[in-house]
Amino acid sequence: MSMDTVQKHFVDALAEHSIVLTDDQLQQFEQYYKLLVEWNERMNLTAITERDQVYEKHFYDSLTLSFYTDMKQVKTLADIGSGAGFPAIPLRIVFPHVHITIVDSLNKRIQFLNHVVKELDLAHVETVHARAEDAGRDPKLRDSFDLVTARAVARLVVLNELCLPFVKPDGLFAAMKASDANEELEEARFSFGALQAKVAQIESFQLTAEQAKRTIIMARKTGATPKKYPRKAGMPSKMPLLGF
């Protein structure tokens, strides 16, 4: 398959991290881009629509998680508040063995994601239309995923309560942040303990083209989620677990 400059930059940047895309996968990314732009005219999915920016700030950015996590060890992944499908769909395209569950509270976004999954012919992807606080109490989803992700959804202290209930003991939660996260980490310290988790690693880096800063905070679950969490919908953001 002949590549244009945007695709070549994408492919080369991933190759530096030992990710080699097949022609089919590259075609899936291009199709995903077209669907994103097409649906974005009808509903607000993303403010980023320039093709090179989508490849860099959505596709490549989503895949950076795999630079710091051994995706071969991940069988199940839940993406909470996935929006237009980031990082779940790019990770699923590149790592087809992973079973993905996407949780989002907006039905229109779920419809878009269902359409993407069908058009790209992606197996092992399930979408759940629910608030994270409600889905986190579902016995089928609670304490059950190897890896849970959230990208640009909320402050870490809120994210912990929304996302950690989905992580199985000894599994990982990865919060993908757009900037330095020291302040958020400090604020979230109590919530990690309350939700049976501890920070395992913090990775800070820059994207390739514009050197935009990114931080991934990974927390390992140390035990099952305490019964009282997550609290009812809206509570985690209204009254975050600050410990005082």
N, C-alpha and C positions, 0 to 999 in steps of 0.2 A: 504494500500500500504506500503510495507516495504521500509524504508529509509536507505540510506548509510550515512556516517558521514558528507559529504558535505551538503546534504539535511537537515540532522538533525540540523546542526549548523545554517543553513538558517532559518528553521522553528522556532527554539528556539529563535533566535535573533528577529524575527518578533513578536513572541508571547509576548515578553517583552513590545511590544508597542501595544498590544491588536489586532494584526492582526493574524487571524487563517486561514491557507490555507486549502482548500479542496484537496482531492487526485487529482481531475481533474486539479486544478490550479498548483499543484506541477508537474504534468505530462506536463502541458503546458510550464512551465519554463525549464524542462529537454529537451523538444523538441526544444524550442527556442535556448538553448545552442548548441544542435547538429547542427541546421541549421546555426547558427552563425559561428561555426568552419568549417563546410563544405563549406560555401560560402566564408569564409575568405581566403581559399586556392586559390580562383580565383580572388578575389578583396580585396583591403585593407579596412576592416571594423573596425578592432580593433587590437591593439598590445597585448591585454590581451586575452590569449586563454586557460590558465590553468583552469581547471574546477572550483576549489575552488575560484580562483581569479575572474572568471566571476560572480559566485554567489555573491561574496562579493563586488567587485568593480564596477559591472554593475547592477546586479539585486537588491541587498540590497541597494546599494547607490541610485539607482533610487527611491526606495520606501521611503527613509528617508524624502522626501518631505511631505508624508502623516502623519508623526509624528507631524508636525507643522502646518498642514492645515486640516481643516475639509472637507474631500473629499465627505462627504454626501451632502454638500452644492454645490459641483461642478458638473454642468451638462455638460459643454462643456470645453474642454481643447485643446489648440494648442501648439504643440512642434516645436520650430523653430530650424532648423539645427540639426535635430534629429539623423543624422548619422546612426548607426546600430539600432536605435529605443529606445534610452535611453534619458529621463525617460519614454517616452510615453507608450511603450509596457508593461513593468512591471506594471505600474500604471493601464493600461487597463485590464490586467489579474486579478489583485486583486480587482479592482473596476469596474465591468462590466457595471454599469449604466452610466458611463461617455462616452460621445461622443467625440472621439479624431480626431483631424486634425493634420497631420504631414506635415511640410513644409521642403523640402530639395532641394538644387540646383543641386544635382548630380543624374542623371537618374538611374545609376546602383544601387545606394542605395535605390531609390524608388522601383526598381524592386525587390530587396531583401526584403524590408518591405512588399510589396504586397504579396510576396510568404509566408512570416511569418504569415501574417494576414489570408491568405487562409488555410495554414496548421494547424494553431492553432484554426481555425474556430472562429475568433473574429469578432463579429458584431460591428457596430458603429465606424469603423475606416476608415477615408478617407485620402488618400495621395495626396499631391500637389507638383508637380515638378516645382519649381520656385525659383528665388532669393527672399529672405525675403522682400527686398525693393519693388519688384514688387507685391508680394502677399499682402503686407500691404496696397496697394492702391485698392485692389479688394473689391468692396462694400459688397460682401458676407462674407468677412473675417474681414474687418476693424471694429474696435470698437465693436467686437461681442462675445468675449470669457470670460467666468468666470475666467479661470486660463490660463496663458501662461507660458511655461517653456523653459529654454535653459540651457543646461548642457555642460560646458567646450567648449564653442563656440568661444568667443572673450572677450576682455576687456569690463567691465561694461558700459563705456561711449559709446561704439559701440553697444553693446547689447541693450541698452535702445532704440536706434533709430530703431533697427531691430525688436524688440519684442513688445514694448509698443503700437505701432499702432494697434495691434491685440486685445488688452485688452479692454473690455467694461468699461464704466464709473462705478466706484466702484468695478471693478474686480481686480484681483491680477496678478502681474508678479513675477515669482520666478526664480532668477538667481542662478544656482547651481555651486558653485566654489570649486576648489580643495584646496584652502588655505585661510589664513587670507586675508580679503579684504579691510582693512582700506584705503590703498593707492588708490585702485580702486574707493572706495566710494567717496573719496575726489575729485578725477578727474571727477567723473560723476555727481557731485552736480548740475551743471548748466543744464545738459541734463534732469534730472528728472523734473525740473520746466518747461523747454521748451516743454516737451512732456506730460505735465499735469499729473504728478504723484508725489507721495512722499513716501519715505521709511517708511514702516509700521513695519517691524521687521527684525532682523538679528539673525540667529541661527548658532552658531559654535559648532561643535561636532567632535567626532572621529569615524571612522568605527570600527567594532568589532575586527577583527583578528590582523591587523597590526597597529592599532591606526592611520591610515592615517587621516590627518586633512581635514575637510570639512566645508564650510560656505554656508548657503543659505540666500540670500538677497531678501526680499519680498517688493515689491512696490505696493501701491494702486493707481489706476487711479482716478484722481479727476475730469476729464471732458473728452470730446471728443478730439481726436487727432487733433491738428491744421493742416489746409489744406496743409501747405508746407512740412509736414513730412509723411512718410520717403522721404528723398531726393533720387535722382536716384541711381541705382545700383553702388556700389563701393565707393560712396561718404562718407557714415558713417565711413568706416575704413580709407579712405584717409584723410578726414578732420573732425575728431570727434567734437562733439558739446562741446567745452571746455569753451565757453562763453567769450573769449577774442581775 
